[in-house]
Amino acid sequence: MNKKHIVVVGLGGVGGYFGFKINQTNETTGKYTVSFVARGETYDKVKENGLTLLSPEHSNSQSHPDDIVQNISEIKNPDLVLICVKEYDLENVCQQLLPVINKDTVLLPMMNGADIYDRIRTIIPDHTILPTCIYVASHIKEKGVVEHKGKAGKMIVGRDPEHFSAPVEWIIELLSESKIDFDFKDDSLSDIWTKFIFIASFGLVTAKHNSSIGTVCKDEQQKEEAIEIMKEIKQIADKKGIYLQEDIIDKTFDKASTFPFETPTSLQLDIHSGKKSNELELFAGAVLKYGSETGIETPFTQKIYTEIKAK
């Protein structure tokens, strides 16, 4: 029997952390074939030295995959693809995956956002896609080196709503063996939207004001703006039949208050460093799109979206 082939596309903070865990276990068991896809200097470094993870969880911090390639087109017969790229590269990566996946390939997107599943499904209509929510504090320290801080990264993985009974038990087993902290649920959409209501509202308000998570909790105007965005997202979720707790807005502020006051958001950092690619479409774009599809008015998100774009 052929070994299952696991491919990790993108070795940033998320792909580097989870890819490392999967690969490190597999170096001992040899149960799977693991390939990494990385570009440029990251490719060179990992090919030469392996992938390095600096983490309180691991003392032995280097891991060498079975194969590392620079282009998705070089992948052969993947059984599972972990898509760990920035969300603005998602469509491009999906287009490149189309010719290399086979009918049984399962896709596991490792990025947070309410519309990730739908965006992949648009380009890759027939495959099993597992909607996932990621919690991990990790970043690229230098090319080929990922640094992880704080508690162990966690994944919440759900069944594909369109391929509910697809055989994914082996993937659950893979995550378990790799000592990844995860929950597997029949429906992960409620978790995905619970995280989205937090990252979208705080991302947009901090980006508009160049402020911090703490400021949004304390400043009356910023707090009010975040609340209005959350209300619009909650209405959309209700209309789509996605369960969010009734007191989700209070709960979201409770969660935000556990962060150090000065904590920035990635959208705020990207907007104010003038980065061309950022998560504005991931947050505001998704709310506006789902608002128009469900007939929910989204004037607050629209206003902030316009204001940030004007920057």
HELIX and SHEET records of a PDB file:
HELIX    1   1 GLY A   13  THR A   29  1                                  17    
HELIX    2   2 GLY A   40  ASN A   49  1                                  10    
HELIX    3   3 ILE A   72  GLU A   74  5                                   3    
HELIX    4   4 GLU A   87  ASP A   89  5                                   3    
HELIX    5   5 LEU A   90  LEU A   97  1                                   8    
HELIX    6   6 ILE A  116  ILE A  123  1                                   8    
HELIX    7   7 GLU A  169  GLU A  177  1                                   9    
HELIX    8   8 LEU A  189  HIS A  209  1                                  21    
HELIX    9   9 ILE A  213  LYS A  218  1                                   6    
HELIX   10  10 GLU A  220  LYS A  240  1                                  21    
HELIX   11  11 ILE A  248  ALA A  256  1                                   9    
HELIX   12  12 SER A  266  HIS A  272  1                                   7    
HELIX   13  13 LEU A  280  LEU A  280  1                                   1    
HELIX   14  14 GLU A  281  GLY A  285  3                                   5    
HELIX   15  15 ALA A  286  THR A  294  1                                   9    
HELIX   16  16 PRO A  299  ALA A  310  1                                  12    
SHEET    1   A 6 ASP A  67  VAL A  69  0                                        
SHEET    2   A 6 THR A  33  VAL A  37  1                                        
SHEET    3   A 6 HIS A   5  VAL A   9  1                                        
SHEET    4   A 6 LEU A  80  ILE A  83  1                                        
SHEET    5   A 6 VAL A 106  PRO A 109  1                                        
SHEET    6   A 6 THR A 128  ILE A 129  1                                        
SHEET    1   B 4 GLN A  62  SER A  63  0                                        
SHEET    2   B 4 LEU A  51  LEU A  54 -1                                        
SHEET    3   B 4 VAL A 145  HIS A 148  1                                        
SHEET    4   B 4 SER A 138  GLU A 142 -1                                        
SHEET    1   C 3 THR A 132  TYR A 135  0                                        
SHEET    2   C 3 LYS A 154  GLY A 158 -1                                        
SHEET    3   C 3 ASP A 181  LYS A 185  1                                        
END                                                                             
